[in-house]
Amino acid sequence: MPYNIRIVSTYPPRRCGLGTFSRDLGTALEQLTAEVGHIRVAAIDNQSGPYGIPVDLVIDQYNPKSWAENAKHIVTRADQSPNPTVVLLQHEYGLDPDKDGNDGRGTNFVEMAKVFHKHGLLTLVYLHTVLDSPDAHQKQVLLDLAEHSDGLVVTTESAIHILESDKYGIAHAKLKHLDHGIRMHHPSQYDRLAIKQSLGIGEHFLITTLGLLSPDKGIQYAIRAHGRFLAESCTEEQRKKIVYLIAGQVHPEFIKADGGRAYAEYQKTLADALESAKVRWCRTRDLSVVDISKNDVVFYDCFLDETTLLNFYGGTNVMVLPYLNMQQISSGILADTVGAGRAAIATKFLYALELIHSNKRCPEGLMIGRYARGILVDPGEASVEQIARGLDYLVFNREKRLIMERQAHQRGYQMRWSNSAWGLIQYVDFLREGKEIVTGRGVKFTRQKPSVLEVKKRHAPDEEAALPLQSVAGNPAMSHDAGKGLNS
């Protein structure tokens, strides 16, 4: 019997990465016609509508009663269908205000999970933020979600290590890793030069940063790094053939926050970075009217629709992700960059460490990722020199850059949305079967005396240290990145 899928999340046209994630996951699930019945979305709304199918319920984000009423509607509709309903809660602290409207301090997701759990709906919670040092409220929310759901889904293994550590103590059996899906998985179908020409960029070497902008994206440091690279590494003629395209609008929620004061301060920060970098720049909504050769930095000030995003992924030579939040466990931009087979320079946030460096130890400084999938740099001020060095390496070492692209694509191919959706359905099957298995009727033993034979759990970060030295030295792929940087 196929599953009906109920997603609780933001959703387009709301401009939110979480909404895009939910849309892409739903689209992939739709292709599993034998396993999935219908897909419906309860959209967490902040005056972003109107919505179309698959949205059939709208939650007023700042109204606790709306959350509660919609939870009841979901249960009622599930009861009316002969197919079992699976609820996917897409949790993000920032979408969960308390009754006084304080962002990130609510328990609306938890209260929903309690309702679904009480009525026997199989409920999974996608965690899009897992904090290494949570405050008491943030920790309790995740503990409650674990208690009142059938499983917590994360897109990184490192998030699982955090959740089962002493910081949270959530049982490993409650946790599931599923890859963040990717849009593009056939980069050979995309002619990079042809895409650039269609965008009006011609034969320029294209460096990009994509997505909604906000201070924690670190663009101010990437601009200064680009200016340093141009000044230190390029002739004037070479400079005319290289452009840094920053594509995407400032996050609409950030523009409205604090009466616009934080937005004005951010704009000044960007202006100061541009002046300090001594770069030529412009802002546009139409690339066809820009003389690219006369600009080092171009702000493409538009919300990026699906077609535009795919073109930018296909056309880019290097993606720069200078994020400042090192606890970020998910990034659709990085996932799609790897899936598109494009080289990335990223700061060492959790998702980048996993996707580019396979969660191996990463000391300070610039690092070429494990299996050469990308380049990792430290965040903030340190990233200015390191990103500049990374650009120097990728611009002037074409063959190594192309090898890096192939290595990235090899990992990205495993992350197709179809694979993530299929993995989710397999997990749902596993959980349902687990509920039906009759176990535990024999004698149960409880430890009553200490024993030297007890197997202690070993923490993941120490596992590499236990490897024999020759196992690293004997593996060319591992030895390539085991501490070496650009000068290797």
Secondary structure as UniProt FT lines:
FT   STRAND          3..9
FT   TURN            12..13
FT   HELIX           17..30
FT   TURN            33..35
FT   STRAND          36..45
FT   TURN            53..54
FT   STRAND          55..60
FT   TURN            61..62
FT   HELIX           64..79
FT   STRAND          85..91
FT   HELIX           93..95
FT   TURN            99..100
FT   TURN            103..104
FT   HELIX           108..118
FT   TURN            119..120
FT   STRAND          122..127
FT   HELIX           136..147
FT   STRAND          151..154
FT   HELIX           157..164
FT   TURN            166..168
FT   HELIX           172..174
FT   STRAND          175..177
FT   HELIX           187..189
FT   HELIX           192..199
FT   TURN            202..203
FT   STRAND          205..210
FT   HELIX           215..217
FT   HELIX           219..233
FT   HELIX           236..239
FT   TURN            240..241
FT   STRAND          242..247
FT   HELIX           252..256
FT   HELIX           257..260
FT   HELIX           261..277
FT   STRAND          281..284
FT   HELIX           287..289
FT   HELIX           292..294
FT   STRAND          297..300
FT   HELIX           306..315
FT   STRAND          318..321
FT   TURN            326..327
FT   HELIX           332..339
FT   TURN            340..341
FT   STRAND          343..347
FT   HELIX           350..357
FT   TURN            358..359
FT   STRAND          367..368
FT   HELIX           370..372
FT   STRAND          375..377
FT   TURN            380..381
FT   HELIX           382..396
FT   HELIX           398..413
FT   TURN            414..415
FT   HELIX           417..436
FT   TURN            452..453
FT   HELIX           460..462
FT   HELIX           464..466
FT   HELIX           469..473
FT   HELIX           476..481
FT   TURN            486..487
//
